[in-house]
Amino acid sequence: MAKIHLRPVTEADLSILFQQQHDPEAVAMSAYPSKDRGEFMRHWEGILKNKNVTARTIIYKEKVAGHILFWKEGKYEQRVGYWVGKEFWRRGIASAAVIEFLAQIKIRPLYAEVANHNIASKRVLEKNGFELLDEGTKISIFKLK
Ligand SMILES: CC(C)(COP(=O)(O)OP(=O)(O)OC[C@H]1O[C@@H](n2cnc3c(N)ncnc32)[C@H](O)[C@@H]1OP(=O)(O)O)[C@@H](O)C(=O)NCCC(=O)NCCS
């Protein structure tokens, strides 16, 4: 299991998080539309002020490896989402970050939305006890009771 720790996201992290979310391979994997720098920074200014969002930076070997979020939204409220920078993939970082985050965020149920082709993210969720709730044509919803 990768040795990671989580800490609150700071403004100083945002340039790195922007580069990570801008990567075309990562965008294709997540199926979330990529934001340009301005949109991304405005979006994150809102996140950092929003009391309904818990945003954590994933630190691995003293580097910003990605982020993990909890927020409340829509029909499937109480959502979790995460993003790991490409150079850190396949080292168990997302799996370890979700374990640590679930220990900190005790609210249940939790939901996650995943593109059907995103095998890695589905695996992260399933290993952490999330179950398939609703399989759409492109996106599926997972639930942790
Ligand atoms: C999905 C993502 C978070 C996975 O991060 P990661 O740190 O590489 O994940 P882990 O190393 O913990 O691997 C989790 C599992 O997925 C598998 N996996 C990782 N990358 C994979 C890939 N590209 N294809 C298939 N399986 C993959 C791993 O082997 C592991 O399975 P195992 O435990 O059975 O061996 C990362 O690829 C990412 O951020 N992608 C872009 C954004 C995104 O998709 N976010 C999630 C939106 S729901």
PDBQT file of the ligand as one rigid body, heavy atoms in Angstrom, charges set to zero:
ROOT
HETATM    1  C1  LIG A 201      -8.357   6.464 -11.616  1.00  0.00    +0.000 C 
HETATM    2  C2  LIG A 201      -7.116   6.905 -10.833  1.00  0.00    +0.000 C 
HETATM    3  C3  LIG A 201      -7.561   7.781  -9.669  1.00  0.00    +0.000 C 
HETATM    4  C4  LIG A 201      -6.396   5.665 -10.302  1.00  0.00    +0.000 C 
HETATM    5  O1  LIG A 201      -5.290   6.126  -9.535  1.00  0.00    +0.000 OA
HETATM    6  P1  LIG A 201      -4.054   5.184  -9.159  1.00  0.00    +0.000 P 
HETATM    7  O2  LIG A 201      -3.339   5.827  -8.030  1.00  0.00    +0.000 OA
HETATM    8  O3  LIG A 201      -3.305   4.856 -10.388  1.00  0.00    +0.000 OA
HETATM    9  O4  LIG A 201      -4.816   3.871  -8.649  1.00  0.00    +0.000 OA
HETATM   10  P2  LIG A 201      -4.173   2.650  -7.843  1.00  0.00    +0.000 P 
HETATM   11  O5  LIG A 201      -2.718   2.559  -8.133  1.00  0.00    +0.000 OA
HETATM   12  O6  LIG A 201      -4.642   2.721  -6.439  1.00  0.00    +0.000 OA
HETATM   13  O7  LIG A 201      -4.854   1.427  -8.602  1.00  0.00    +0.000 OA
HETATM   14  C5  LIG A 201      -6.179   1.014  -8.346  1.00  0.00    +0.000 C 
HETATM   15  C6  LIG A 201      -6.458  -0.251  -9.123  1.00  0.00    +0.000 C 
HETATM   16  O8  LIG A 201      -6.663   0.051 -10.505  1.00  0.00    +0.000 OA
HETATM   17  C7  LIG A 201      -5.732  -0.631 -11.322  1.00  0.00    +0.000 C 
HETATM   18  N1  LIG A 201      -5.330   0.293 -12.364  1.00  0.00    +0.000 N 
HETATM   19  C8  LIG A 201      -4.659   1.459 -12.206  1.00  0.00    +0.000 A 
HETATM   20  N2  LIG A 201      -4.549   2.067 -13.391  1.00  0.00    +0.000 NA
HETATM   21  C9  LIG A 201      -5.150   1.268 -14.306  1.00  0.00    +0.000 A 
HETATM   22  C10 LIG A 201      -5.364   1.349 -15.707  1.00  0.00    +0.000 A 
HETATM   23  N3  LIG A 201      -4.916   2.394 -16.411  1.00  0.00    +0.000 N 
HETATM   24  N4  LIG A 201      -6.033   0.338 -16.317  1.00  0.00    +0.000 NA
HETATM   25  C11 LIG A 201      -6.505  -0.703 -15.614  1.00  0.00    +0.000 A 
HETATM   26  N5  LIG A 201      -6.331  -0.846 -14.275  1.00  0.00    +0.000 NA
HETATM   27  C12 LIG A 201      -5.660   0.133 -13.642  1.00  0.00    +0.000 A 
HETATM   28  C13 LIG A 201      -4.590  -1.003 -10.399  1.00  0.00    +0.000 C 
HETATM   29  O9  LIG A 201      -3.913  -2.156 -10.862  1.00  0.00    +0.000 OA
HETATM   30  C14 LIG A 201      -5.328  -1.266  -9.094  1.00  0.00    +0.000 C 
HETATM   31  O10 LIG A 201      -5.948  -2.536  -9.082  1.00  0.00    +0.000 OA
HETATM   32  P3  LIG A 201      -5.455  -3.692  -8.074  1.00  0.00    +0.000 P 
HETATM   33  O11 LIG A 201      -5.510  -3.098  -6.709  1.00  0.00    +0.000 OA
HETATM   34  O12 LIG A 201      -6.427  -4.779  -8.314  1.00  0.00    +0.000 OA
HETATM   35  O13 LIG A 201      -4.050  -4.013  -8.489  1.00  0.00    +0.000 OA
HETATM   36  C15 LIG A 201      -6.125   7.701 -11.741  1.00  0.00    +0.000 C 
HETATM   37  O14 LIG A 201      -5.831   6.921 -12.856  1.00  0.00    +0.000 OA
HETATM   38  C16 LIG A 201      -6.681   9.030 -12.192  1.00  0.00    +0.000 C 
HETATM   39  O15 LIG A 201      -6.671   9.992 -11.429  1.00  0.00    +0.000 OA
HETATM   40  N6  LIG A 201      -7.169   9.100 -13.442  1.00  0.00    +0.000 N 
HETATM   41  C17 LIG A 201      -7.691  10.356 -14.023  1.00  0.00    +0.000 C 
HETATM   42  C18 LIG A 201      -8.844  10.967 -13.245  1.00  0.00    +0.000 C 
HETATM   43  C19 LIG A 201      -9.906   9.972 -12.872  1.00  0.00    +0.000 C 
HETATM   44  O16 LIG A 201     -10.273   9.081 -13.637  1.00  0.00    +0.000 OA
HETATM   45  N7  LIG A 201     -10.438  10.158 -11.663  1.00  0.00    +0.000 N 
HETATM   46  C20 LIG A 201     -11.513   9.340 -11.159  1.00  0.00    +0.000 C 
HETATM   47  C21 LIG A 201     -12.816   9.873 -11.630  1.00  0.00    +0.000 C 
HETATM   48  S1  LIG A 201     -14.151   8.854 -11.036  1.00  0.00    +0.000 SA
ENDROOT
TORSDOF 0
